[in-house]
Amino acid sequence: MSTFELSYFEMPGRAETAKLILLHAGVPYESKDVKWSEWEKVQTTVPFGQLPYMVEKKEDGKKFILGESHAIERYLARKYGYLGKDLEEAAFLESICDNGNAMSEKFFGRFALEGEAKEKAAENFLQVVVPKYIKYHEEILNKNGNNGFYLRDEFTLAEFLNAQMIRIINLLSGEEVFSASKSPALWKLVQNVRSHPSFTSYFKDTDAKLEEHSKSFFK
């Protein structure tokens, strides 16, 4: 069996969906934190000069190194069976992930802004972006029986990615942008992921890290 290293900054972020895939699949991995003080030196040695990156150590001794978070997620999802049963299901699940990623980029993008532009971006996110996301994802989930899954009753990349994104947005916002009353079908999805025994220790640890880092990082 392959083992993995996932390298990212100390604060939970773009490597988290990949970790959920590996945890649910029961695949060993090591999480390697890169300190901000080390980043300038490390940056020149990693794919595309960005984090996260993944190192897969195979049974034959060979290594496969991969950068870019979405590429890592989809590689692992295909390798361990989290992208449906055929090309159509894979495309459907990837479209859900792409839509979730688009919303996530709008959330994090506002932190690069200042003053009035930052305030307007935050207002647009809460009043336009989030309601639109909720509308379409609630429809998809309800069409599948409102069981907290996008496809049948199976965990896929789409559940892991969107549950992580909702969790991180809520924690970093300091408010319930998503909740059982505002987005009931999505909230059921989040609870399906959070309550799975594979993730008990993981969520306890990373929730604490998010709360610790968010106040200083996202001012």
N, CA, C and O of each residue as an XYZ file, in Angstrom:
876
protein
N       0.836     -1.195      0.000
C       0.000      0.000      0.000
C       0.875      1.250      0.000
O       1.897      1.303      0.683
N       0.467      2.246     -0.766
C       1.161      3.527     -0.748
C       0.950      4.228      0.588
O      -0.068      4.032      1.253
N       1.922      5.042      0.970
C       1.752      5.971      2.080
C       1.994      7.379      1.542
O       2.595      7.551      0.481
N       1.525      8.377      2.276
C       1.536      9.733      1.746
C       2.074     10.732      2.756
O       1.962     10.548      3.968
N       2.666     11.801      2.216
C       2.974     13.000      2.983
C       2.202     14.151      2.351
O       2.208     14.312      1.130
N       1.541     14.945      3.177
C       0.844     16.140      2.721
C       1.440     17.338      3.436
O       1.398     17.422      4.664
N       1.989     18.257      2.676
C       2.644     19.427      3.263
C       1.811     20.676      3.026
O       1.381     20.959      1.908
N       1.593     21.421      4.115
C       0.845     22.678      4.042
C       1.270     23.541      5.224
O       2.048     23.102      6.071
N       0.763     24.758      5.278
C       1.049     25.637      6.404
C       0.437     25.073      7.687
O      -0.335     24.115      7.656
N       0.796     25.686      8.810
C       0.328     25.191     10.107
C      -1.184     25.307     10.269
O      -1.800     24.499     10.964
N      -1.781     26.306      9.631
C      -3.223     26.494      9.725
C      -3.939     25.581      8.740
O      -3.544     25.531      7.575
N      -4.977     24.854      9.158
C      -5.731     24.006      8.227
C      -6.275     24.818      7.055
O      -6.760     25.935      7.236
N      -6.192     24.248      5.850
C      -6.655     24.981      4.673
C      -6.823     24.078      3.471
O      -7.694     23.208      3.459
N      -5.995     24.278      2.457
C      -6.205     23.633      1.167
C      -5.831     22.151      1.126
O      -6.088     21.487      0.122
N      -5.247     21.632      2.164
C      -4.902     20.202      2.173
C      -5.950     19.354      2.879
O      -5.823     18.131      2.928
N      -6.989     19.989      3.430
C      -7.889     19.259      4.323
C      -8.775     18.243      3.608
O      -9.032     17.169      4.151
N      -9.240     18.554      2.417
C     -10.083     17.601      1.692
C      -9.306     16.333      1.362
O      -9.836     15.228      1.471
N      -8.055     16.493      0.960
C      -7.214     15.322      0.680
C      -7.050     14.459      1.926
O      -7.040     13.231      1.838
N      -6.922     15.100      3.084
C      -6.784     14.343      4.334
C      -8.040     13.528      4.627
O      -7.948     12.389      5.084
N      -9.209     14.103      4.368
C     -10.451     13.359      4.602
C     -10.538     12.126      3.717
O     -10.968     11.064      4.166
N     -10.133     12.264      2.468
C     -10.146     11.106      1.567
C      -9.265      9.992      2.131
O      -9.685      8.836      2.197
N      -8.062     10.338      2.530
C      -7.128      9.334      3.042
C      -7.617      8.727      4.352
O      -7.492      7.520      4.561
N      -8.168      9.548      5.229
C      -8.691      9.028      6.493
C      -9.844      8.059      6.262
O      -9.886      6.985      6.861
N     -10.778      8.436      5.394
C     -11.934      7.576      5.136
C     -11.512      6.281      4.450
O     -12.088      5.223      4.700
N     -10.500      6.372      3.583
C     -10.012      5.190      2.868
C      -9.100      4.323      3.740
O      -8.742      3.213      3.347
N      -8.728      4.817      4.909
C      -7.845      4.060      5.790
C      -6.416      3.978      5.294
O      -5.723      2.988      5.528
N      -5.977      5.027      4.604
C      -4.635      5.046      4.023
C      -3.703      5.880      4.909
O      -4.043      7.014      5.247
N      -2.551      5.352      5.288
C      -1.637      6.098      6.159
C      -1.096      7.359      5.477
O      -0.755      7.344      4.294
N      -1.027      8.445      6.247
C      -0.405      9.659      5.730
C       0.227     10.434      6.880
O      -0.148     10.278      8.042
N       1.188     11.266      6.526
C       1.829     12.157      7.491
C       1.545     13.589      7.077
O       1.757     13.964      5.924
N       1.069     14.381      8.015
C       0.811     15.794      7.761
C       2.036     16.594      8.173
O       2.422     16.588      9.342
N       2.648     17.282      7.216
C       3.875     18.031      7.492
C       3.569     19.530      7.445
O       3.240     20.077      6.392
N       3.683     20.181      8.604
C       3.405     21.611      8.699
C       4.631     22.422      8.301
O       5.751     22.134      8.722
N       4.393     23.451      7.475
C       5.449     24.376      7.079
C       5.229     25.688      7.824
O       4.173     26.306      7.690
N       6.200     26.111      8.597
C       6.082     27.359      9.352
C       6.250     28.556      8.418
O       6.977     28.492      7.427
N       5.561     29.653      8.757
C       5.677     30.865      7.941
C       7.129     31.322      7.859
O       7.572     31.812      6.821
N       7.861     31.163      8.943
C       9.260     31.599      8.970
C      10.145     30.788      8.023
O      11.225     31.236      7.642
N       9.689     29.606      7.651
C      10.462     28.727      6.772
C      10.039     28.831      5.308
O      10.717     28.309      4.424
N       8.916     29.508      5.054
C       8.280     29.420      3.748
C       9.160     29.945      2.618
O       9.208     29.330      1.553
N       9.849     31.054      2.815
C      10.667     31.623      1.740
C      11.716     30.624      1.259
O      11.990     30.526      0.063
N      12.291     29.893      2.188
C      13.299     28.890      1.839
C      12.658     27.674      1.183
O      13.187     27.144      0.206
N      11.526     27.232      1.712
C      10.850     26.035      1.202
C      10.246     26.273     -0.174
O      10.193     25.360     -0.997
N       9.793     27.487     -0.425
C       9.031     27.794     -1.638
C       9.764     27.420     -2.919
O       9.138     27.003     -3.893
N      11.068     27.565     -2.926
C      11.845     27.275     -4.136
C      12.001     25.783     -4.403
O      12.509     25.394     -5.455
N      11.572     24.943     -3.464
C      11.801     23.498     -3.582
C      10.533     22.700     -3.878
O      10.601     21.484     -4.058
N       9.374     23.369     -3.932
C       8.107     22.638     -4.049
C       7.452     22.907     -5.403
O       7.743     23.927     -6.027
N       6.566     22.010     -5.876
C       5.927     22.181     -7.180
C       5.187     23.511     -7.295
O       4.350     23.843     -6.455
N       5.506     24.268     -8.348
C       4.866     25.550     -8.646
C       5.105     26.604     -7.561
O       4.493     27.672     -7.598
N       5.975     26.322     -6.610
C       6.237     27.263     -5.535
C       5.039     27.507     -4.645
O       4.876     28.599     -4.100
N       4.186     26.477     -4.492
C       2.950     26.628     -3.729
C       2.717     25.421     -2.823
O       3.266     24.341     -3.040
N       1.897     25.633     -1.814
C       1.388     24.564     -0.963
C      -0.122     24.477     -1.149
O      -0.782     25.476     -1.433
N      -0.667     23.253     -0.984
C      -0.025     22.028     -0.539
C       0.694     21.306     -1.679
O       0.515     21.617     -2.857
N       1.504     20.341     -1.289
C       1.983     19.362     -2.251
C       1.987     17.998     -1.572
O       2.017     17.890     -0.346
N       1.956     16.976     -2.391
C       1.812     15.599     -1.912
C       2.995     14.766     -2.366
O       3.475     14.915     -3.490
N       3.460     13.895     -1.495
C       4.457     12.888     -1.861
C       3.844     11.520     -1.595
O       3.507     11.192     -0.458
N       3.703     10.725     -2.653
C       3.225      9.351     -2.506
C       4.425      8.417     -2.538
O       5.193      8.408     -3.500
N       4.578      7.633     -1.480
C       5.655      6.645     -1.406
C       5.066      5.275     -1.706
O       4.258      4.754     -0.937
N       5.477      4.693     -2.832
C       4.893      3.439     -3.292
C       5.660      2.230     -2.750
O       6.789      2.343     -2.271
N       5.008      1.082     -2.844
C       5.597     -0.148     -2.298
C       6.912     -0.514     -2.972
O       7.778     -1.132     -2.353
N       7.064     -0.135     -4.240
C       8.295     -0.468     -4.959
C       9.415      0.540     -4.704
O      10.487      0.458     -5.302
N       9.148      1.497     -3.802
C      10.169      2.476     -3.454
C      10.118      3.761     -4.261
O      10.806      4.726     -3.928
N       9.315      3.787     -5.316
C       9.207      4.983     -6.137
C       8.359      6.042     -5.428
O       7.526      5.735     -4.575
N       8.600      7.300     -5.812
C       7.834      8.406     -5.261
C       7.098      9.148     -6.374
O       7.604      9.291     -7.487
N       5.907      9.610     -6.055
C       5.138     10.453     -6.970
C       4.853     11.758     -6.242
O       4.206     11.770     -5.195
N       5.340     12.852     -6.805
C       5.178     14.166     -6.183
C       4.183     14.976     -7.004
O       4.298     15.054     -8.227
N       3.206     15.577     -6.330
C       2.135     16.295     -7.022
C       1.802     17.577     -6.282
O       1.663     17.585     -5.058
N       1.676     18.666     -7.040
C       1.254     19.943     -6.488
C      -0.164     20.279     -6.901
O      -0.792     19.539     -7.657
N      -0.669     21.405     -6.398
C      -2.013     21.930     -6.647
C      -3.089     21.114     -5.917
O      -3.261     19.919     -6.158
N      -3.793     21.789     -5.033
C      -4.744     21.111     -4.141
C      -5.825     20.338     -4.884
O      -6.143     19.209     -4.511
N      -6.399     20.938     -5.941
C      -7.493     20.252     -6.635
C      -6.993     19.028     -7.391
O      -7.688     18.015     -7.471
N      -5.790     19.120     -7.944
C      -5.203     17.960     -8.621
C      -4.945     16.832     -7.622
O      -5.184     15.663     -7.923
N      -4.459     17.189     -6.441
C      -4.219     16.188     -5.396
C      -5.523     15.516     -4.991
O      -5.594     14.290     -4.905
N      -6.556     16.319     -4.743
C      -7.856     15.779     -4.335
C      -8.407     14.810     -5.376
O      -8.886     13.730     -5.031
N      -8.340     15.192     -6.630
C      -8.945     14.366     -7.676
C      -8.107     13.115     -7.949
O      -8.653     12.063     -8.279
N      -6.818     13.224     -7.815
C      -5.975     12.031     -7.942
C      -6.341     11.014     -6.868
O      -6.539      9.835     -7.163
N      -6.430     11.469     -5.631
C      -6.763     10.567     -4.525
C      -8.186     10.039     -4.646
O      -8.447      8.872     -4.353
N      -9.106     10.898     -5.079
C     -10.499     10.466     -5.236
C     -10.614      9.371     -6.290
O     -11.351      8.403     -6.101
N      -9.894      9.517     -7.391
C      -9.915      8.477     -8.432
C      -9.231      7.199     -7.937
O      -9.715      6.092     -8.175
N      -8.130      7.363     -7.264
C      -7.338      6.210     -6.818
C      -8.112      5.353     -5.820
O      -7.999      4.128     -5.825
N      -8.903      6.009     -4.959
C      -9.572      5.277     -3.878
C     -11.093      5.210     -4.017
O     -11.790      4.849     -3.069
N     -11.607      5.560     -5.202
C     -13.011      5.302     -5.498
C     -14.011      6.312     -4.973
O     -15.110      5.939     -4.561
N     -13.644      7.600     -4.981
C     -14.545      8.637     -4.483
C     -15.019      9.581     -5.587
O     -15.351     10.737     -5.321
N     -15.050      9.089     -6.823
C     -15.531      9.914     -7.936
C     -16.566      9.170     -8.769
O     -16.554      9.259     -9.997
N     -17.456      8.442     -8.118
C     -18.535      7.779     -8.830
C     -18.098      6.520     -9.556
O     -16.959      6.068     -9.440
N     -19.054      5.962    -10.317
C     -18.829      4.670    -10.970
C     -18.483      4.771    -12.451
O     -18.035      3.794    -13.051
N     -18.687      5.940    -13.042
C     -18.391      6.086    -14.469
C     -18.055      7.546    -14.765
O     -18.031      8.382    -13.863
N     -17.796      7.841    -16.040
C     -17.382      9.189    -16.427
C     -18.453     10.231    -16.146
O     -18.141     11.348    -15.735
N     -19.724      9.868    -16.366
C     -20.801     10.826    -16.130
C     -20.912     11.176    -14.652
O     -21.062     12.346    -14.298
N     -20.838     10.177    -13.798
C     -20.897     10.453    -12.362
C     -19.686     11.263    -11.915
O     -19.811     12.161    -11.083
N     -18.522     10.952    -12.460
C     -17.321     11.711    -12.111
C     -17.469     13.171    -12.519
O     -17.124     14.073    -11.756
N     -17.985     13.399    -13.728
C     -18.172     14.774    -14.199
C     -19.185     15.519    -13.334
O     -18.985     16.689    -13.008
N     -20.271     14.843    -12.964
C     -21.289     15.431    -12.092
C     -20.677     15.838    -10.750
O     -20.905     16.952    -10.278
N     -19.915     14.958    -10.147
C     -19.303     15.252     -8.851
C     -18.254     16.350     -8.968
O     -18.141     17.202     -8.086
N     -17.491     16.334    -10.049
C     -16.486     17.380    -10.243
C     -17.137     18.740    -10.453
O     -16.588     19.755    -10.023
N     -18.297     18.781    -11.107
C     -18.996     20.058    -11.284
C     -19.440     20.624     -9.940
O     -19.384     21.834     -9.722
N     -19.877     19.751     -9.044
C     -20.259     20.180     -7.698
C     -19.040     20.730     -6.958
O     -19.123     21.754     -6.279
N     -17.921     20.044     -7.097
C     -16.689     20.511     -6.458
C     -16.233     21.850     -7.034
O     -15.824     22.737     -6.285
N     -16.298     22.003     -8.346
C     -15.884     23.258     -8.968
C     -16.740     24.420     -8.477
O     -16.229     25.513     -8.233
N     -18.044     24.181     -8.334
C     -18.927     25.233     -7.841
C     -18.593     25.593     -6.400
O     -18.575     26.770     -6.037
N     -18.329     24.586     -5.582
C     -17.922     24.850     -4.206
C     -16.603     25.602     -4.130
O     -16.452     26.512     -3.314
N     -15.653     25.230     -4.969
C     -14.365     25.922     -4.984
C     -14.513     27.377     -5.405
O     -13.817     28.250     -4.888
N     -15.421     27.637     -6.344
C     -15.652     29.016     -6.786
C     -16.150     29.876     -5.629
O     -15.729     31.022     -5.472
N     -17.055     29.313     -4.815
C     -17.543     30.056     -3.665
C     -16.430     30.277     -2.647
O     -16.307     31.361     -2.078
N     -15.632     29.258     -2.426
C     -14.530     29.363     -1.476
C     -13.545     30.454     -1.881
O     -13.063     31.201     -1.030
N     -13.243     30.552     -3.175
C     -12.316     31.574     -3.653
C     -12.859     32.974     -3.388
O     -12.094     33.887     -3.078
N     -14.166     33.149     -3.507
C     -14.767     34.459     -3.228
C     -14.673     34.791     -1.743
O     -14.477     35.948     -1.371
N     -14.813     33.777     -0.902
C     -14.687     34.006      0.540
C     -13.265     34.438      0.894
O     -13.079     35.446      1.575
N     -12.268     33.692      0.442
C     -10.892     33.990      0.812
C     -10.338     35.193      0.056
O      -9.445     35.880      0.552
N     -10.861     35.452     -1.140
C     -10.371     36.571     -1.936
C     -10.562     37.918     -1.276
O      -9.773     38.836     -1.502
N     -11.590     38.052     -0.470
C     -11.862     39.359      0.139
C     -10.800     39.748      1.165
O     -10.651     40.930      1.477
N     -10.064     38.776      1.692
C      -9.057     39.107      2.701
C      -7.828     39.777      2.092
O      -6.981     40.294      2.820
N      -7.725     39.770      0.771
C      -6.632     40.472      0.106
C      -6.991     41.929     -0.170
O      -6.146     42.709     -0.609
N      -8.248     42.294      0.090
C      -8.728     43.651     -0.157
C      -8.642     44.488      1.114
O      -8.394     43.978      2.206
N      -8.853     45.785      0.936
C      -8.825     46.693      2.078
C      -9.975     47.688      1.999
O     -10.527     47.946      0.929
N     -10.320     48.239      3.152
C     -11.288     49.326      3.226
C     -12.647     49.007      2.647
O     -13.222     47.951      2.913
N     -13.158     49.942      1.845
C     -14.504     49.821      1.290
C     -14.630     48.621      0.358
O     -15.669     47.961      0.328
N     -13.577     48.339     -0.399
C     -13.617     47.195     -1.320
C     -13.791     45.890     -0.554
O     -14.514     44.999     -0.998
N     -13.137     45.778      0.582
C     -13.257     44.582      1.412
C     -14.661     44.455      1.981
O     -15.222     43.360      2.018
N     -15.233     45.574      2.426
C     -16.588     45.572      2.979
C     -17.613     45.182      1.918
O     -18.531     44.409      2.191
N     -17.454     45.714      0.714
C     -18.380     45.384     -0.374
C     -18.270     43.912     -0.764
O     -19.277     43.262     -1.045
N     -17.050     43.391     -0.780
C     -16.860     41.977     -1.120
C     -17.504     41.079     -0.074
O     -18.102     40.057     -0.411
N     -17.382     41.458      1.198
C     -17.994     40.680      2.275
C     -19.514     40.710      2.161
O     -20.178     39.690      2.345
N     -20.056     41.878      1.857
C     -21.510     42.013      1.698
C     -22.002     41.192      0.515
O     -23.028     40.517      0.606
N     -21.269     41.248     -0.598
C     -21.655     40.476     -1.780
C     -21.594     38.981     -1.499
O     -22.444     38.221     -1.963
N     -20.594     38.564     -0.743
C     -20.460     37.148     -0.417
C     -21.672     36.654      0.359
O     -22.238     35.610      0.035
N     -22.066     37.393      1.374
C     -23.166     36.963      2.242
C     -24.535     37.117      1.590
O     -25.430     36.305      1.827
N     -24.704     38.147      0.774
C     -26.028     38.450      0.233
C     -26.276     37.877     -1.159
O     -27.426     37.704     -1.563
N     -25.212     37.584     -1.889
C     -25.376     37.096     -3.269
C     -24.768     35.698     -3.449
O     -25.450     34.768     -3.880
N     -23.496     35.565     -3.120
C     -22.777     34.318     -3.394
C     -23.333     33.152     -2.584
O     -23.643     32.099     -3.142
N     -23.461     33.335     -1.275
C     -23.919     32.245     -0.409
C     -25.351     31.811     -0.727
O     -25.596     30.613     -0.869
N     -26.313     32.749     -0.844
C     -27.680     32.316     -1.174
C     -27.771     31.545     -2.492
O     -28.533     30.585     -2.602
N     -26.997     31.966     -3.483
C     -27.005     31.262     -4.771
C     -26.447     29.848     -4.613
O     -27.008     28.889     -5.144
N     -25.353     29.730     -3.888
C     -24.758     28.416     -3.632
C     -25.742     27.521     -2.890
O     -25.941     26.366     -3.269
N     -26.352     28.041     -1.846
C     -27.310     27.261     -1.057
C     -28.466     26.793     -1.927
O     -28.861     25.629     -1.861
N     -29.004     27.679     -2.730
C     -30.157     27.339     -3.577
C     -29.869     26.121     -4.445
O     -30.642     25.163     -4.449
N     -28.768     26.154     -5.174
C     -28.491     25.074     -6.123
C     -28.069     23.781     -5.432
O     -28.446     22.695     -5.870
N     -27.302     23.886     -4.374
C     -26.866     22.665     -3.694
C     -28.005     22.022     -2.914
O     -28.080     20.796     -2.836
N     -28.884     22.821     -2.340
C     -30.055     22.255     -1.673
C     -30.928     21.501     -2.678
O     -31.456     20.434     -2.367
N     -31.078     22.053     -3.875
C     -31.874     21.389     -4.915
C     -31.267     20.036     -5.289
O     -31.983     19.040     -5.400
N     -29.958     20.003     -5.480
C     -29.293     18.748     -5.855
C     -29.430     17.712     -4.746
O     -29.733     16.548     -5.010
N     -29.209     18.136     -3.514
C     -29.290     17.213     -2.381
C     -30.712     16.709     -2.163
O     -30.916     15.530     -1.871
N     -31.683     17.585     -2.301
C     -33.077     17.162     -2.146
C     -33.495     16.191     -3.247
O     -34.269     15.263     -3.009
N     -32.979     16.412     -4.446
C     -33.288     15.517     -5.558
C     -32.757     14.109     -5.298
O     -33.304     13.132     -5.811
N     -31.699     14.005     -4.506
C     -31.120     12.697     -4.170
C     -31.744     12.095     -2.909
O     -31.243     11.101     -2.383
N     -32.825     12.688     -2.429
C     -33.531     12.125     -1.282
C     -33.278     12.823      0.033
O     -33.710     12.352      1.085
N     -32.572     13.958     -0.016
C     -32.273     14.733      1.193
C     -31.674     13.849      2.293
O     -32.093     13.897      3.450
N     -30.696     13.051      1.904
C     -30.035     12.158      2.865
C     -28.628     12.628      3.235
O     -27.879     11.919      3.906
N     -28.284     13.843      2.782
C     -26.962     14.374      3.091
C     -25.866     13.906      2.159
O     -24.682     14.027      2.476
N     -26.254     13.365      0.999
C     -25.292     12.914     -0.004
C     -25.710     13.436     -1.371
O     -26.896     13.626     -1.639
N     -24.717     13.668     -2.236
C     -25.002     14.118     -3.596
C     -25.344     12.960     -4.526
O     -26.063     13.142     -5.508
N     -24.836     11.782     -4.223
C     -24.990     10.640     -5.119
C     -25.290      9.391     -4.292
O     -24.455      8.925     -3.517
N     -26.498      8.862     -4.473
C     -26.946      7.709     -3.686
C     -26.746      7.997     -2.194
O     -27.184      9.038     -1.705
N     -26.095      7.092     -1.473
C     -25.790      7.346     -0.057
C     -24.308      7.095      0.184
O     -23.910      6.463      1.162
N     -23.494      7.619     -0.754
C     -22.065      7.332     -0.753
C     -21.249      8.587     -0.467
O     -21.576      9.676     -0.939
N     -20.192      8.421      0.305
C     -19.224      9.497      0.457
C     -18.404      9.610     -0.825
O     -17.883      8.620     -1.339
N     -18.303     10.834     -1.326
C     -17.501     11.110     -2.513
C     -16.655     12.353     -2.253
O     -16.741     12.976     -1.194
N     -15.847     12.690     -3.230
C     -15.064     13.920     -3.138
C     -15.959     15.120     -2.876
O     -15.570     16.030     -2.144
N     -17.148     15.137     -3.461
C     -18.047     16.286     -3.320
C     -18.488     16.504     -1.881
O     -18.551     17.645     -1.424
N     -18.793     15.433     -1.160
C     -19.170     15.574      0.254
C     -17.998     16.103      1.080
O     -18.154     17.032      1.871
N     -16.835     15.506      0.888
C     -15.675     15.912      1.679
C     -15.324     17.377      1.427
O     -15.096     18.134      2.370
N     -15.280     17.774      0.158
C     -14.868     19.131     -0.182
C     -15.857     20.165      0.333
O     -15.454     21.152      0.949
N     -17.142     19.952      0.090
C     -18.127     20.956      0.491
C     -18.321     21.008      2.001
O     -18.537     22.085      2.557
N     -18.248     19.868      2.668
C     -18.342     19.871      4.131
C     -17.167     20.627      4.745
O     -17.344     21.391      5.694
N     -15.979     20.416      4.208
C     -14.803     21.127      4.705
C     -14.944     22.625      4.484
O     -14.668     23.423      5.380
N     -15.373     22.998      3.295
C     -15.490     24.408      2.962
C     -16.491     25.114      3.876
O     -16.217     26.203      4.379
N     -17.654     24.487      4.089
C     -18.678     25.069      4.956
C     -18.154     25.204      6.379
O     -18.346     26.233      7.026
N     -17.502     24.171      6.855
C     -16.934     24.189      8.209
C     -15.923     25.314      8.373
O     -15.974     26.053      9.355
N     -15.010     25.449      7.425
C     -13.967     26.465      7.523
C     -14.555     27.863      7.422
O     -14.138     28.757      8.159
N     -15.515     28.071      6.525
C     -16.147     29.388      6.397
C     -16.863     29.771      7.683
O     -16.738     30.906      8.144
N     -17.604     28.852      8.264
C     -18.292     29.148      9.523
C     -17.303     29.491     10.642
O     -17.503     30.460     11.375
N     -16.251     28.706     10.768
C     -15.281     28.933     11.843
C     -14.521     30.244     11.666
O     -14.317     30.981     12.630
N     -14.104     30.535     10.436
C     -13.330     31.750     10.208
C     -14.199     32.997     10.201
O     -13.715     34.094     10.479
N     -15.474     32.839      9.887
C     -16.389     33.985      9.896
C     -16.807     34.357     11.308
O     -17.173     35.502     11.575
N     -16.753     33.388     12.210
C     -17.227     33.631     13.564
C     -18.731     33.717     13.652
O     -19.267     34.242     14.628
N     -19.424     33.206     12.641
C     -20.883     33.206     12.631
C     -21.378     32.024     11.798
O     -20.615     31.397     11.063
N     -22.662     31.737     11.932
C     -23.242     30.616     11.191
C     -23.710     31.088      9.814
O     -24.889     31.377      9.609
N     -22.775     31.160      8.886
C     -23.136     31.462      7.501
C     -24.006     30.333      6.958
O     -24.941     30.560      6.190
N     -23.679     29.114      7.376
C     -24.470     27.922      7.058
C     -24.959     27.322      8.371
O     -24.234     27.317      9.366
N     -26.190     26.817      8.371
C     -26.747     26.227      9.596
C     -27.906     25.310      9.234
O     -28.313     25.234      8.075
N     -28.432     24.616     10.236
C     -29.564     23.709     10.021
C     -30.802     24.455      9.555
O     -31.628     23.889      8.838
N     -30.947     25.709      9.946
C     -32.125     26.484      9.538
C     -31.924     27.177      8.197
O     -32.873     27.296      7.421
N     -30.708     27.636      7.908
C     -30.444     28.369      6.667
C     -30.214     27.446      5.473
O     -30.560     27.789      4.343
N     -29.636     26.291      5.724
C     -29.277     25.364      4.638
C     -29.408     23.931      5.146
O     -28.400     23.251      5.333
N     -30.644     23.461      5.375
C     -30.852     22.171      6.054
C     -30.250     20.961      5.354
O     -29.684     20.088      6.011
N     -30.363     20.896      4.030
C     -29.818     19.733      3.317
C     -28.289     19.737      3.362
O     -27.664     18.693      3.547
N     -27.699     20.913      3.192
C     -26.243     21.023      3.291
C     -25.763     20.731      4.709
O     -24.710     20.125      4.907
N     -26.543     21.166      5.686
C     -26.149     20.918      7.069
C     -26.174     19.425      7.388
O     -25.349     18.928      8.155
N     -27.117     18.732      6.799
C     -27.166     17.277      6.975
C     -25.910     16.639      6.375
O     -25.350     15.701      6.942
N     -25.479     17.153      5.230
C     -24.239     16.673      4.607
C     -23.049     16.897      5.542
O     -22.235     15.997      5.748
N     -22.957     18.100      6.102
C     -21.860     18.416      7.019
C     -21.854     17.455      8.205
O     -20.801     16.960      8.607
N     -23.026     17.199      8.756
C     -23.114     16.309      9.916
C     -22.781     14.867      9.549
O     -22.204     14.140     10.358
N     -23.138     14.448      8.337
C     -22.757     13.102      7.879
C     -21.240     12.929      7.907
O     -20.723     11.896      8.332
N     -20.543     13.964      7.446
C     -19.081     13.898      7.414
C     -18.507     14.002      8.824
O     -17.666     13.194      9.219
N     -18.960     14.990      9.573
C     -18.387     15.226     10.908
C     -18.620     14.062     11.867
O     -17.798     13.808     12.747
N     -19.727     13.360     11.702
C     -20.066     12.289     12.642
C     -19.425     10.950     12.297
O     -19.528      9.997     13.069
N     -18.762     10.870     11.138
C     -18.162      9.594     10.760
C     -16.984      9.282     11.683
O     -16.143     10.151     11.918
N     -16.910      8.066     12.205
C     -15.856      7.736     13.179
C     -14.433      7.871     12.648
O     -13.492      8.001     13.431
N     -14.266      7.843     11.334
C     -12.920      8.005     10.767
C     -12.329      9.383     11.061
O     -11.113      9.571     11.026
N     -13.215     10.350     11.354
C     -12.772     11.740     11.435
C     -12.820     12.340     12.844
O     -12.543     13.528     13.007
N     -13.160     11.558     13.852
C     -13.371     12.106     15.197
C     -12.161     12.886     15.705
O     -12.288     14.047     16.092
N     -11.003     12.260     15.705
C      -9.788     12.920     16.201
C      -9.378     14.067     15.294
O      -8.923     15.111     15.763
N      -9.541     13.870     14.004
C      -9.150     14.896     13.036
C      -9.903     16.197     13.285
O      -9.283     17.257     13.373
N     -11.223     16.137     13.399
C     -12.003     17.359     13.575
C     -11.717     18.024     14.916
O     -11.670     19.251     14.999
N     -11.529     17.243     15.944
C     -11.221     17.812     17.256
C      -9.934     18.624     17.187
O      -9.854     19.719     17.743
N      -8.945     18.092     16.514
C      -7.648     18.754     16.411
C      -7.704     19.971     15.503
O      -7.210     21.037     15.868
N      -8.298     19.827     14.324
C      -8.253     20.923     13.357
C      -9.231     22.042     13.688
O      -8.969     23.194     13.344
N     -10.345     21.743     14.339
C     -11.237     22.817     14.793
C     -10.492     23.736     15.756
O     -10.603     24.959     15.671
N      -9.738     23.141     16.665
C      -8.965     23.931     17.628
C      -7.902     24.773     16.919
O      -7.681     25.928     17.282
N      -7.247     24.197     15.914
C      -6.227     24.937     15.172
C      -6.837     26.101     14.403
O      -6.263     27.189     14.364
N      -8.000     25.880     13.789
C      -8.660     26.948     13.047
C      -9.019     28.108     13.961
O      -8.800     29.269     13.615
N      -9.565     27.798     15.113
C      -9.935     28.847     16.053
C      -8.704     29.597     16.558
O      -8.755     30.808     16.773
N      -7.616     28.884     16.743
C      -6.379     29.499     17.229
C      -5.790     30.459     16.209
O      -5.360     31.556     16.568
N      -5.764     30.060     14.942
C      -5.086     30.847     13.917
C      -5.971     31.910     13.279
O      -5.452     32.900     12.763
N      -7.271     31.741     13.297
C      -8.150     32.615     12.524
C      -8.113     34.062     12.992
O      -8.167     34.970     12.163
N      -8.023     34.302     14.291
C      -8.075     35.669     14.809
C      -6.883     36.494     14.341
O      -7.028     37.681     14.051
N      -5.719     35.882     14.267
C      -4.530     36.622     13.856
C      -4.375     36.680     12.339
O      -3.872     37.666     11.802
N      -4.806     35.629     11.653
C      -4.556     35.535     10.214
C      -5.592     36.285      9.392
O      -5.261     36.853      8.351
N      -6.842     36.295      9.845
C      -7.921     36.859      9.043
C      -8.472     38.155      9.633
O      -9.685     38.287      9.799
N      -7.622     39.089      9.944
C      -8.052     40.399     10.417
C      -8.432     41.270      9.236
O      -8.825     42.422      9.420
